[in-house]
Amino acid sequence: MSFSAIADLCEKVAATTKRSLMINIVAEFIKELGEDELEPAVSMILGRSFPGGDQRELDVSWATLMNVINRLVGVDSQKFSKVFKGEGEGDVGTAIQIILETSKVRRQATLFEKPLAILEVRRIFEAIAESSGQGSREKKERLVETLLGRSTPLEAKYIIKIMIGEMRTGFQEGLMEDAVSKAFGIPLRLIHAATLISGDIGEVASICKRECMAGILKLRFKIFKPVKLMLAQATDHVEEAIGEHGGRTAFEYKLDGARIQIHKQGNEVRIFSRRLTDVTESFPDILELIQEHIKAHECILEGEVVAMGEVNHPLPFQHLMRRFRRVYNIEEMVRQIPVRLYLFDILYVNGESLIDQPYVKRRERLREVAEEIRLTDQIITGDPVQAELFLKKATDEGHEGLVAKRLDSVYTPGVRGKNWFKIKETMEPLDLVIIAAEYGYGRRYGWLSDYYLAARDDKTGEFLTVGKTFKGLTDQEIIDMTRRLKETSVGEEANTVFVLPKIVVEVAYNEIQESPKYKCSMALRFARITRVREDKSPEEADTIQKVRRIFEKQFEKKAKYY
């Protein structure tokens, strides 16, 4: 099937507001795909170059994309910026489409060339991802030019959207599960469970086409293929967690570290970050610890790594992130920033999936498997006073707070719900995405140091501005941030640089107030960046729906002004 069919489908979906109609349109489309086309097509419809959990990356900079566009149609970054902010309405793909449609420069495509096929686009993506070493940038650029040079303007719109991971059609993974269920007549609960295990709805769709329900029912975890993490909902009070969990719950330290998933098979161990990226090489000390103390032949474990300073207290999060980013001189970094591993869950052991077992049973099994490796500190109680004292103990030791886990809760990968609550002493910060920045004044002159902060709309995928701040980063962090933002710049206007939504930052604030200034009608008051969340992807940023809930919750204790 041609790639233009995907482009046409995405146009239809983007123009549709009813979820049921979206599902029907996509279900009819994927039903007609060949078995080998299903996974690539499903991934592309969701704005992914490769399936979920795949470690390959295109690693194509925005500068490379602009070089290609300039060669194809003679449009430089300034002209692109004008279209992007005008007719393109801030959407990169739409701006590319408009430029290609209106350009009078002759393009490479001819009437005699075959249309791009779905599998051909995937093969070119694979070739781009596999290009490495000397001359790789030039090779990537030639491949991108070949791809866009053969594309129609509409195809180019969606190829670019897939490459930068910003689809904005409103069709999310949950809806794709509905579509796969409808297309192949398999109950949604089984499709959802299969996606949790496999980590990718595209793979599930291929199994449905090839083996029907029998293939779905026999699906099992694959060692070294990371699984989405179960997520916690925020609350300000231990009483809410106790009440929601039936009067008694497990409180554990919410450590000020980074969450990891550990896969072991025999003596081979792989460590994955929260973003499901392989970070094994950065943690030889954790690798050795697992090899020495985990005797299970096969297992998937979850834990937290914490950078440790003097007097046994955790170092700030940004120091730990230096370990995650390090690929050279790792031994020196291990000495400079020692880390400690705490385990808190086990998903799989020796061929047996544990995700459907109650949390207390998983914890018991983890204790058996972990041997001398520490588990997170825990108490099980229904007494709010005891829980508050435990919360104070956690924060006094330099940690973030507590996580409350329902005793009989199963593990639900990728799902945020009330089975787990995270509890902090102060108002929970928001994880937001930088979508633009302004050059500073005074000592910050010449640096991008005033940042526009945005939350993701869970329905459309659009990033909506909720505030702006110049506070929180050190001078060195501002210099580093300027470099990173310029690498993803898609346009400039006066003192403002517009960027792709790639960088997630944790933002503290005093309150959320009404504001006609922004499209979402809300703004953060006294926003300040507390840290850069290298461990989170833009898709994991907080949603505008969450911001709205916090905004409304403020009025439980104060009046609204009408």
Protein Blocks (a to p, Z undefined) as FASTA:
>chain_A
ZZklmmmmmmmmmmpcbfklmmmmmmmmmmmpcfklmmmmmmmmnopabdehiabdfkia
fklmmmmmmmmnopafklmmmmmmmmnnopaklmmmmmmmmpcbdcfbdfkbccddfklm
mmmmmmmmmpgcehklmmmmmmmmmmmmmpcfklmmmmmmmmnopnonopafklmmmmmm
mmnopafklmmmmmmmnopaklmmmmmmmnmmmlmmmpccdehiacddddddddfbfklm
mmmnoopacddddddbdddddddehjbccdddfkopafklmmmmlmmmmmmmmmbfbdcd
ddddddddehhiacdfklmmmmmmpmghklmmmmmmccddddfbdfbgghiafklpcfkl
mmmmmmmmnmmaccddddddfbfklmmmmmmmmmmnopabdcdddfklccdehiacfkbc
cddfbdcddddddfbdcddehjlgoiafbdcdddddfknopacdfbdcfehiafklmmmm
mmmmmmmcgbdehjbccdddfbccddddfbdcddfkbmnlpacehiacfbdcfkbcfklp
ccfklmmmmmmmmmmmbccdZZ
